[in-house]
Amino acid sequence: QVQLVESGGGLVQAGGSLRLSCAASGRSFASYGMGWFRQAPGREREFVAAITWSLTSTGYADSVKGRFTISRDNAKNTVYLQMNSLKPEDTAVYYCARDKSPGIRYARDRTSDYNYWGQGTQVTVSS
């Protein structure tokens, strides 16, 4: 069974930075793409960033390009989301997720592409 545990959320002022981490249990972490999604109150869960199993491809939502960076350490079974220049509109619960299929060669951005999810970590950006 795969478990994903996010950490690193919190309250930060606009313009500040946070680094989210997602630790994965279970085998074969290195074989699967990973993604970050977020959900604000009253809104649907939306794609933020994703990275392939091989680290050769990443993808970002337009709203975070140039400000957020996704990375992973397969030796530590961990995926990260570095968030810089945070804005109040980045306020949401952030979730990490594991792709449902191993070996995908491109970063996927649909919630339906992922079948394991963490419990989420709250990020609040004050103006």
N, C-alpha and C positions, 0 to 999 in steps of 0.2 A: 504494500500500500504506500502511496506517495503522500507525503505531507509537506506543505509549504508554509513557512512562518516568516511573515514580514516584520521588520523593525525599522526604526529610524525616523518615524513620523514625529510631528510636534507642531508647535506654534512658532512662526517666524515672521518677521516684518517683511514687507514688500522690498524686493531687491536682494534679499538674503538667499541663503543656500541650505539645502538639506541633502543628505545621502541616505537613500533607502536601501535596505538589504533584504534579500529573500533567501532563506536557508532551506534546502530541499533534503528530505530523507528519502530513502529508497535507492535502488540501484538504477544504473543507466541514465543518470542525470545528464552526462555528457553527450548522450545520443539525441536529445530533444531540444527543440527551440523553446525559448522562454519569452514571456511577454509581461508588460506592465499595463494595467488598465486603471481607470479611475471612475468614481461615481460621486457626483455632487447631489445634494438633496433635491428630490423632485426631477432628477434627470436620469437618463439611461446610462448604463456603464459604457464608457468610451475607451478606445484604444489610445495608448500613450506612446509606447515604444516596444520593440521586439528585437531579438537577436537569435541567429541560427545556432544550431548545436556546434558548428565548426568555427564560430566567431567571424565568419567571412562576410556576413551580411547583417545589417541592422536596418531598422525602419522606424520612422517617427511620425507622429501626428504633426500636421502643419503648425498647430498652435504651440508646440514645444520645440520645434527645430531650432537649433542654434543655442538653446538654453539647457536642454536635458541631454544626458549621455547615458546609454545603457551599456553595461559590460557584464562579464561573467568570469568566474574562476572555477573551472571544472574540477580542479583538485580539491576545492573547498565546497563543492556542490552549492555554490552561491551565485546569485545574480544581483546586480546593483543598479540603482538609478540615481545618478548624480543630477541634482536639480539646482540650477543657478538662476539668478535674476528672477526670482519667484514673484508672481503677481497674485493679487487677491482672487482672480478667476481660476487659479490653480488649486484653490481650496476644494478638497474632496477626500474621500476614502480611496486609498491606493491599494490595488490588488496585484499580486504576481500570479502568473498562471503558466502551466506547462502544456506545450502542444500535444495534441492527441496522437500525433504520428511521429515516429522517429525519422531522422535523416532528411527532413525537409530543407531544401537549399535556399529558401528565401524567407525573409521575416514576414510573418503573417499577422494580419491586423483585425481579424474578426473574432468575436467572442466564441463563436461556434467552432473555431479551430482549436480550442483549448478545452481540456476536460478535467484538469486539476487546478484548484484555486486555493489561495491562502485566505486567511480570515480578514485581511485588510489592516491598514494602518492609516490613522487620520493625519492629514496634512492641513494646517490652517495658516493662511497667509493674511496678515493684518495690513490694512492700508495706512 
